[in-house]
Amino acid sequence: MIRCAWLGLDTGTGGTRALLVDEGGGVIAANTAEHPPVSMPRPTWAEQDPGDWWSAACAAIRQVLRAAPDIEVRGIGLTGQMHGLTLLDAAGEVIRPAILWCDQRTQPQVDALNREIGGDAIVAAIANPMLTGFTLPKLLWVRDHEPENFARIRRVLLPKDYVRFRLTGEFASDVTDASGTGLFDVRERRWASDLARRAGVSLEWLPRVFESPDTTGVITSSASSATGLRAGIPVVAGAGDQAASAIGNGIVEPGLVSCTIGTSGVVFAQIDDAAYDPLGRVHTFCHAVPGKWHAMGVTQAAGLSLEWVRRHVLQGASHEETDELAAQSPPGANGLFWLPYLMGERTPHLDAAARGGWLGLTASHTRADLIRAVLEGVAFSQADSLEVLRRLGVHPHSIRLSGGGARSGVWRRIFAGVFGAPVTILETQEGSAYGAALLASGFRGVREVETVHPRDTGVYAAAYARYRELYPALRDWFG
């Protein structure tokens, strides 16, 4: 018997994940094809070859189709890492490696935009301050440093939208992903044409923008040959990774907040209008729910902090081993702190020059303390985001934890203690790819399967107060 299914495709940083869901929202099959390691030609730079995204997408899709031969794919939703600059020439060929979301090379371009256009005018145009991670400053960096490549530009795409182009032949994006380019009028849900003109960006380079559930094209015959998908399957606009993850986490009404720990860490809440933080410490973007918005705070190196320690300090220890180690250290990590600023920081500091590391290290500290301090430092950084969201009128009655961090029992308990609120875990922990599939098939409710109640709140409140003193004390040293 043939079953109907919908495909979610997530072009992440470390790999591309394909996932099939059935009519009830159940996961049928999933597969991740890894990307080559991110290229870092210089400190704080980060690049990838878009061709690797397409190769991984084809591999992941073929694998899930082999795992579920009795299904008929009815629709496809796309998601992926946000802000990445992908440049195509007149023939649709990639001009240079994509500059990624976490790349921090563009402070001079941000400064120039603020000087020439004005910070207030930028916020008025896009409801956000211009940030080094956004797409526009990266585009201007190419103009300033690679004029020969800039002259060849005919299309500017975000990572998932490059994969869409390879699947459908269409140049399209969605309102959530476009919100993070620095070129999008978040209030009016359209390109900020005047800002683009003043920045020297041709509107002809930019894709058409759709609401997340809208159909943007269909699978072409060439994409069918590459992936095994039937030609003619509709592909919806989808969403940036955080908005798609929010759909997968059911963050579609006020009072629900998600905390997603992947490579980055994001605290996300739906809001009913385009209210924004005047200091620009959190982002206000369009939601994947048509006509709604969301506010989110970002820790650049959340899961990345733990992965860095696993790789370079613990010689590749498994996640289970790191969990066991962290459990051997008490709440507060015996006075040791971790600053998770391995790739600069967004919320609440907006500082590309911020740097990470342990503080308070003594000869009595152990590997267990090192690991627990990393987990707690990431949780403290996410608490920074939650504090700013509260000032925007977000009053959570439930915080849903997802992403790789949600798999760690120790980390779940730490988050509940640091937030001082119950943390819930959902039945489906598939995040962005799952949300993308739901955008293709229709919104559904989600089921909570575990609630972790806060403990050690006094210890964590005192430690968090000390943590908040560290960045101001070190800011001048960061330079």
C-alpha positions in Angstrom: 0.0 0.0 0.0 1.4 3.4 -1.0 1.5 6.0 1.8 1.5 9.7 1.3 4.6 11.6 2.6 6.1 15.0 2.7 9.8 15.7 2.6 11.7 18.3 4.7 15.2 19.2 3.5 17.6 21.1 5.8 20.8 22.5 4.4 22.7 22.9 7.7 26.2 23.9 8.4 27.6 20.4 9.1 25.4 18.5 6.8 22.1 18.2 4.8 19.2 16.3 6.4 16.3 14.8 4.5 13.2 13.7 6.5 9.9 12.1 5.5 6.7 12.6 7.5 3.3 10.9 7.1 -0.1 12.4 7.2 -0.2 12.3 11.0 3.1 14.1 11.3 5.0 10.9 12.2 8.6 10.5 11.0 8.9 7.8 8.4 12.6 8.0 7.6 15.5 10.4 7.9 19.1 10.7 6.8 21.9 13.2 7.0 24.7 13.5 4.5 27.7 15.4 6.0 29.4 18.3 4.4 33.1 18.7 4.2 34.5 20.7 7.2 33.8 24.5 7.0 36.7 26.3 5.5 38.2 29.0 7.7 40.9 30.7 5.6 41.5 33.3 8.4 40.4 33.6 12.0 36.6 34.2 12.3 36.1 33.6 8.5 33.8 30.7 7.4 33.1 29.5 3.9 31.5 26.5 2.1 31.2 25.3 -1.5 27.5 25.4 -2.5 28.1 22.4 -4.7 28.7 20.4 -1.5 25.2 21.3 -0.3 23.7 20.0 -3.6 25.7 16.8 -3.5 24.7 16.2 0.1 21.0 17.0 -0.7 21.0 14.4 -3.5 22.6 11.8 -1.3 20.3 12.4 1.7 17.2 12.3 -0.5 18.2 9.1 -2.2 18.8 7.5 1.1 15.4 8.3 2.6 13.7 7.2 -0.6 15.5 3.9 -0.4 14.5 3.5 3.2 10.8 4.1 2.5 10.0 2.5 -0.9 6.3 2.4 -0.2 5.7 6.2 -0.1 4.6 8.8 -2.5 6.1 12.2 -1.9 3.4 14.9 -2.2 5.4 18.0 -1.3 8.7 19.3 -0.3 9.7 22.0 2.3 13.1 23.6 2.5 15.1 25.0 5.3 18.7 25.7 6.2 21.4 27.9 7.7 20.5 31.6 7.4 22.5 34.7 6.2 24.9 32.8 3.9 26.0 34.7 0.7 25.7 32.5 -2.4 26.6 34.3 -5.7 25.7 33.1 -9.2 26.8 34.4 -12.6 24.7 34.8 -15.8 25.0 31.1 -16.5 23.8 30.2 -13.0 27.2 29.0 -11.9 28.6 29.7 -8.4 31.1 32.5 -8.5 33.0 31.9 -5.2 32.6 29.9 -2.0 29.6 31.0 0.1 30.3 33.2 3.1 28.5 31.7 6.0 26.3 32.9 8.8 29.0 32.8 11.5 31.6 34.7 9.4 32.8 37.9 11.1 35.0 39.6 8.5 32.5 42.4 7.6 32.8 44.9 10.5 34.2 47.6 8.2 31.3 47.2 5.8 28.8 47.4 8.7 30.5 50.5 10.0 30.4 52.0 6.5 26.7 51.3 6.1 26.0 52.9 9.5 28.1 55.9 8.6 26.7 56.4 5.1 23.1 55.5 5.5 22.7 55.9 9.3 22.0 53.3 12.0 18.5 54.8 12.7 17.6 54.8 9.0 18.7 51.1 8.7 16.6 50.1 11.7 13.6 52.0 10.2 14.1 50.1 6.9 14.6 46.6 8.2 13.5 46.6 11.9 17.0 45.4 12.9 20.4 47.0 13.2 23.0 45.9 10.5 25.1 43.0 11.8 28.3 41.4 10.6 26.5 38.1 10.1 23.9 39.5 7.7 24.1 38.9 4.0 24.4 42.5 2.8 27.7 43.3 4.5 29.1 40.1 3.0 28.0 41.2 -0.4 29.7 44.6 0.1 32.9 42.8 1.3 33.0 41.1 -2.0 32.6 44.4 -3.7 35.5 45.9 -1.7 37.9 43.0 -1.9 36.9 40.9 -5.0 35.7 43.5 -7.6 36.2 41.0 -10.4 33.7 38.6 -8.7 31.3 41.4 -7.8 31.2 42.4 -11.5 30.0 38.9 -12.4 27.0 38.8 -10.0 23.6 38.2 -11.5 21.9 36.3 -8.6 22.2 36.5 -4.8 20.8 33.5 -3.0 20.7 32.1 0.5 21.9 28.5 1.1 18.6 26.7 1.0 17.5 28.8 -1.9 20.5 27.6 -3.9 19.3 24.1 -3.3 15.8 25.2 -4.4 17.3 26.5 -7.6 19.0 23.2 -8.3 15.7 21.4 -7.5 13.3 23.6 -9.4 15.2 26.0 -11.6 13.5 28.9 -9.7 15.0 31.9 -8.0 12.9 32.2 -4.8 13.1 32.7 -1.1 10.7 33.1 1.9 10.0 35.9 4.3 11.8 34.4 7.3 15.1 33.8 5.5 15.0 37.1 3.7 14.5 38.8 7.0 18.1 38.0 7.9 19.8 39.5 4.8 19.9 43.1 5.9 18.0 43.9 2.8 14.4 43.1 3.8 11.6 45.3 5.1 10.4 43.0 7.9 7.3 45.1 8.7 6.0 45.1 5.1 7.4 41.6 4.2 9.1 42.8 1.0 12.6 43.8 -0.1 13.7 47.2 1.2 14.2 48.7 -2.2 15.5 52.1 -1.1 18.1 50.6 1.3 19.2 48.2 -1.5 19.6 51.1 -3.9 21.6 53.2 -1.4 23.8 50.2 -0.7 24.5 49.7 -4.4 22.6 46.3 -4.7 20.5 45.6 -7.7 17.0 44.4 -7.0 17.3 42.2 -10.1 19.8 40.1 -8.2 17.4 39.2 -5.4 14.9 36.3 -5.6 11.1 36.6 -5.4 9.9 36.3 -1.8 7.0 34.1 -0.7 5.2 33.3 2.6 6.6 30.0 4.0 3.7 27.6 3.0 3.4 29.0 -0.6 4.5 26.9 -3.6 7.6 28.3 -5.4 8.1 25.6 -8.1 8.2 21.9 -8.9 10.9 19.3 -9.2 12.5 19.4 -12.7 13.4 16.4 -14.8 17.1 17.0 -14.2 16.6 17.2 -10.4 14.5 14.1 -10.6 17.4 12.2 -12.2 19.8 13.5 -9.5 17.6 12.8 -6.5 15.2 10.1 -7.4 12.2 12.4 -6.7 9.3 12.3 -9.1 9.3 15.3 -11.5 6.5 17.7 -10.8 6.4 17.5 -7.0 5.7 21.0 -5.6 8.3 22.7 -3.5 7.1 25.3 -0.9 9.0 28.3 0.1 10.0 26.9 3.5 11.8 28.9 6.1 15.2 29.7 7.7 16.4 27.1 10.1 15.2 28.8 13.2 11.7 29.6 11.9 11.4 26.1 10.6 12.5 24.6 13.9 9.9 26.8 15.6 7.2 25.2 13.4 8.6 21.8 14.4 8.5 22.8 18.0 5.0 24.2 17.8 6.0 27.8 18.6 3.0 29.2 16.8 1.2 31.2 19.6 2.2 33.6 22.3 3.5 32.3 25.6 5.6 29.5 24.1 9.3 29.9 23.8 11.8 27.5 22.2 15.5 27.2 23.0 17.3 25.3 20.2 20.9 24.2 20.7 22.6 23.3 17.4 25.9 24.8 16.2 24.4 28.1 17.3 21.9 28.5 20.1 18.6 30.4 19.6 15.9 31.5 22.0 12.7 32.1 19.8 9.3 33.5 20.6 6.3 34.5 18.4 5.2 38.1 18.5 2.0 39.6 16.9 3.7 42.7 15.5 7.2 43.8 14.4 8.3 45.1 17.7 12.0 45.3 18.1 14.7 45.9 20.7 16.0 49.5 20.2 19.5 48.3 21.0 19.4 45.6 18.4 20.3 42.8 20.9 17.7 40.4 19.4 16.4 39.9 15.9 12.9 40.7 14.8 12.1 38.7 11.7 9.0 37.5 9.9 7.6 34.2 11.2 6.9 31.2 9.0 3.2 31.6 10.2 1.8 34.0 7.6 1.2 37.5 8.9 3.1 36.9 12.2 6.6 37.8 13.4 9.1 36.4 15.8 11.9 37.7 18.0 15.0 35.7 18.7 18.3 35.9 20.4 21.4 34.1 19.1 24.5 32.6 20.7 27.0 32.2 17.9 28.8 29.2 19.3 26.4 27.1 21.5 26.8 23.5 20.4 30.0 24.6 18.6 31.5 25.3 22.1 30.9 21.7 23.1 32.1 20.3 19.8 35.3 22.3 20.0 36.0 20.9 23.5 35.2 17.4 22.4 37.5 17.6 19.5 40.4 19.5 20.8 40.4 18.8 24.6 38.8 15.4 24.9 40.2 13.8 21.8 36.9 13.1 20.3 35.0 11.8 23.3 31.4 10.7 22.7 28.5 12.8 23.8 27.7 10.1 26.3 31.2 10.4 27.8 31.0 14.2 28.0 27.6 13.9 29.7 29.1 11.5 32.3 32.0 13.8 32.9 29.8 16.9 33.3 27.6 15.1 35.8 30.7 14.6 38.0 31.0 18.4 38.6 28.5 20.2 40.8 26.2 23.0 39.7 28.4 26.1 39.3 31.4 24.0 38.1 33.3 24.8 41.2 33.5 28.4 40.3 34.7 27.9 36.7 33.2 29.9 33.9 33.1 29.5 30.1 32.5 32.4 27.7 31.1 30.9 24.5 32.3 33.6 22.2 34.3 31.4 19.7 32.8 33.2 16.7 32.2 36.6 18.2 28.7 37.1 19.7 25.3 38.4 18.8 23.0 38.5 21.8 23.3 40.7 23.8 26.7 42.1 22.9 26.7 42.5 19.1 30.5 42.1 19.2 32.4 40.4 16.4 35.6 40.8 18.4 34.4 39.0 21.5 36.5 35.9 22.3 35.8 32.8 24.3 37.5 30.8 27.0 37.5 29.5 30.5 37.8 32.0 33.4 38.6 31.2 37.0 40.7 28.1 36.2 42.8 26.7 39.1 45.0 23.7 39.6 42.1 22.0 41.5 39.7 22.0 38.5 39.1 18.8 36.6 38.0 17.8 33.1 34.6 17.4 34.6 34.6 21.0 35.7 35.8 22.1 32.2 32.9 20.4 30.5 30.2 21.5 33.0 31.4 25.1 32.7 31.0 24.9 28.9 27.4 23.6 29.3 26.6 26.2 31.9 28.2 29.0 29.9 26.1 28.3 26.9 23.0 28.2 29.1 23.9 31.5 30.6 24.3 33.0 27.2 20.8 31.8 26.2 19.5 33.3 29.5 20.8 36.6 28.2 18.6 36.3 25.2 15.5 35.4 27.3 16.0 38.4 29.4 15.9 40.7 26.4 12.8 39.0 25.0 11.0 39.5 28.3 11.6 43.2 27.9 9.7 43.0 24.5 6.7 41.6 26.3 7.4 37.9 25.9 6.1 36.0 29.0 6.8 32.3 28.5 4.7 29.7 30.4 6.7 26.9 28.6 10.2 26.7 27.3 10.7 23.9 24.8 14.3 22.7 24.4 15.3 21.1 21.1 18.4 20.5 19.0 21.4 18.4 19.8 21.6 20.0 23.3 18.2 18.6 24.2 19.6 15.0 24.0 21.9 15.7 27.0 20.2 14.9 30.3 22.7 17.0 32.2 22.2 20.0 29.8 18.4 19.7 30.2 18.8 20.0 34.0 21.2 22.9 33.6 18.9 24.9 31.3 15.9 24.4 33.7 18.0 25.6 36.6 19.5 28.6 34.8 16.1 29.7 33.3 14.4 29.1 36.6 11.5 27.6 34.7 10.3 24.2 33.6 11.9 23.0 30.4 9.9 20.6 28.2 11.1 18.0 25.6 9.0 17.2 22.6 8.2 13.7 21.2 9.8 14.7 17.9 13.3 16.1 18.2 13.9 16.6 14.5 14.0 20.4 14.5 14.3 22.3 11.2 13.9 19.4 8.7 10.7 18.4 10.5 9.4 21.9 10.5 10.1 22.2 6.8 8.1 19.0 6.1 5.2 20.4 8.2 5.3 23.6 6.1 4.8 21.4 3.0 2.0 19.3 4.5 0.2 21.7 6.9 0.7 22.8 10.5 0.1 20.2 13.3 0.2 20.2 17.0 3.2 18.7 18.8 3.4 16.6 21.9 5.5 17.2 25.0 6.9 14.0 26.5 9.1 15.2 29.3 9.2 18.1 31.7 12.4 19.0 33.6 11.7 21.1 36.7 14.3 23.6 37.9 16.7 22.8 40.6 19.7 24.6 42.1 18.2 27.9 41.1 19.9 29.8 43.9 23.3 28.5 42.8 22.6 29.3 39.2 21.2 32.8 39.9 24.4 33.7 41.7 26.6 32.2 39.0 24.7 34.0 36.3 25.1 37.3 38.0 28.9 36.8 38.1 28.8 35.6 34.4 27.1 38.9 33.4 30.0 40.8 34.9 32.7 39.0 32.7 32.0 40.5 29.3 32.0 44.1 30.4 35.2 43.5 32.3 36.9 42.0 29.2 35.3 44.2 26.4 38.3 46.6 26.1 40.7 43.7 26.1 38.8 42.0 23.2 39.4 45.2 21.2 
